[in-house]
Amino acid sequence: QVQLVESGGGLVQPGGSLRLSCAASGSIFSIYSMGWYRQAPGKQRDLVGTATSGGSTDYAESVKGRFTISRDNAKNTVLLQMNSLKPDDTAVYYCFAKRTYNSPASWGQGTQVTVSS
């Protein structure tokens, strides 16, 4: 299991930007997949995007072109840069990590993002 701690959530106006950070308890260099999910009130938890140890990234259609995931192996951190935020982006954002393709995911505690004027 990987211990994960998210930070960087908050209140932002529509059109604004936020950057979320997910700090892992150890080296992330060899962790197969890391990324973010989000869960809005009354809705299921949905994938936002992933970044693999091989350097590939994938995003939900709803965030493509606005969100960017990056892995900082030196700091054992995964970042989620969110631009052009919309009210529909309001949710609790959860970081996850999977050591291998078949491993169960480890989760952070979540950080609230609210997009409102």
C-alpha positions in Angstrom: 0.0 0.0 0.0 1.1 3.6 -0.7 0.1 6.3 1.7 -1.2 9.4 -0.2 -1.9 12.9 1.0 -3.7 15.4 -1.2 -3.5 19.2 -0.9 -4.3 22.3 -2.9 -8.1 22.3 -3.0 -10.3 25.3 -2.4 -12.8 27.8 -3.7 -12.1 29.3 -7.2 -14.2 31.3 -9.6 -15.3 30.0 -12.9 -12.5 30.3 -15.4 -9.9 30.2 -12.7 -7.1 27.7 -12.0 -6.1 25.4 -9.2 -3.2 22.9 -8.8 -3.7 19.8 -6.6 -0.8 17.9 -5.2 -0.6 14.3 -4.0 2.4 13.4 -1.9 3.3 9.7 -1.7 4.9 8.0 1.3 7.8 6.6 -0.7 9.3 6.6 -4.2 6.8 6.7 -7.0 9.4 5.9 -9.7 8.2 2.4 -10.2 4.5 2.8 -9.4 2.6 1.7 -12.5 -0.2 4.2 -12.5 -1.1 7.3 -10.5 -3.8 9.8 -11.0 -7.0 11.4 -9.9 -10.7 10.6 -9.5 -13.4 13.0 -8.4 -16.8 12.6 -6.8 -19.6 15.2 -6.8 -22.4 15.2 -4.3 -24.9 12.4 -5.0 -22.8 11.0 -7.9 -20.4 8.2 -8.4 -16.6 8.5 -8.3 -15.4 9.2 -11.8 -11.9 9.1 -13.3 -10.3 12.4 -14.1 -7.0 11.2 -15.5 -4.0 8.9 -15.1 -0.3 9.0 -15.6 1.8 5.8 -16.0 5.4 5.1 -15.1 6.1 4.8 -18.8 5.0 8.5 -19.3 1.6 8.1 -20.9 -1.4 10.0 -19.7 -5.1 9.7 -20.3 -8.0 12.0 -19.4 -11.7 12.0 -19.2 -13.3 13.7 -22.1 -14.8 16.4 -19.8 -11.4 17.6 -18.8 -9.3 17.2 -21.9 -7.4 20.3 -22.8 -8.1 21.9 -19.4 -6.4 19.5 -16.9 -2.9 18.2 -16.9 -1.4 15.4 -14.8 2.3 15.2 -14.1 4.5 13.0 -12.0 7.5 14.5 -10.1 9.6 11.5 -9.2 12.2 13.6 -7.4 9.5 14.8 -5.0 7.4 11.6 -5.0 4.4 13.8 -6.0 1.7 13.7 -8.5 0.2 17.1 -9.6 -3.1 17.9 -11.2 -3.1 21.3 -12.9 -6.7 22.5 -13.5 -7.4 25.4 -15.8 -10.6 27.0 -17.2 -12.5 25.6 -14.3 -16.3 25.2 -14.5 -18.9 24.8 -11.8 -19.3 21.2 -13.0 -15.8 20.5 -11.8 -16.9 21.0 -8.2 -16.2 17.7 -6.4 -14.0 16.0 -3.9 -10.8 15.0 -5.7 -9.0 11.8 -4.8 -5.5 10.8 -5.6 -4.8 7.1 -6.3 -1.9 4.8 -7.0 -1.5 1.3 -8.3 1.9 -0.4 -7.9 1.2 -2.8 -10.8 -1.5 -3.2 -13.4 -3.3 -5.8 -11.2 -2.7 -4.2 -7.8 -5.6 -2.7 -5.8 -5.6 1.0 -5.7 -4.4 3.0 -2.7 -6.4 6.2 -2.1 -5.8 9.6 -0.5 -8.3 11.2 1.9 -9.6 13.6 -0.8 -9.6 17.4 -1.2 -12.6 19.6 -1.9 -12.6 21.8 -5.1 -15.5 24.2 -5.4 -16.0 26.3 -8.5 -18.4 29.1 -7.9 -18.8 32.9 -8.3 
